[in-house]
């Protein structure tokens, strides 16, 4: 028998990977960044973590002293 005719069913969880179905959008950085989360009760925590990570990155406006 040909294996092409006997395909395994792909689980629904794998089909929904990357899907925004049943997820809530959180708009950050004046609309530049949108994060989708499944638990709306964690919105505050996500916003705080994003701000901490954003503030800890190298500041692109920093000018190196000229020698």
SVG drawing of the C-alpha trace seen along z (x, -y; Angstrom):
<svg xmlns="http://www.w3.org/2000/svg" viewBox="-11 -64 52 66">
<polyline fill="none" stroke="black" stroke-width="0.4" points="0.0,0.0 1.2,-3.5 2.0,-5.7 0.6,-8.7 -3.0,-7.5 -2.4,-6.9 -1.8,-10.3 -1.9,-10.9 -4.2,-13.5 -2.4,-16.6 -3.4,-17.6 -5.5,-20.8 -2.9,-22.3 -0.3,-22.2 -2.6,-23.6 -3.3,-26.6 0.4,-27.4 0.9,-31.1 -2.9,-31.6 -4.4,-34.6 -7.7,-32.8 -8.8,-33.1 -5.9,-35.5 -6.0,-39.1 -3.8,-41.8 -1.7,-44.1 -0.5,-47.2 2.9,-48.4 5.2,-51.2 2.4,-53.4 1.4,-50.7 4.8,-49.7 4.6,-46.3 1.6,-44.1 1.8,-41.0 -1.0,-38.4 -1.6,-36.6 -4.0,-33.9 -4.5,-35.0 -5.8,-38.6 -5.1,-38.7 -1.3,-38.8 -1.5,-42.0 0.0,-44.2 2.9,-41.8 3.6,-41.6 3.6,-45.5 6.0,-45.8 8.4,-43.1 8.4,-44.8 9.3,-48.2 12.1,-46.7 13.5,-45.0 13.1,-48.1 14.9,-50.3 17.7,-47.8 18.8,-47.8 21.6,-49.9 20.4,-53.4 20.8,-54.3 20.9,-58.0 24.1,-57.6 27.0,-59.4 30.5,-58.0 32.9,-60.7 35.3,-61.9 39.0,-61.5"/>
</svg>
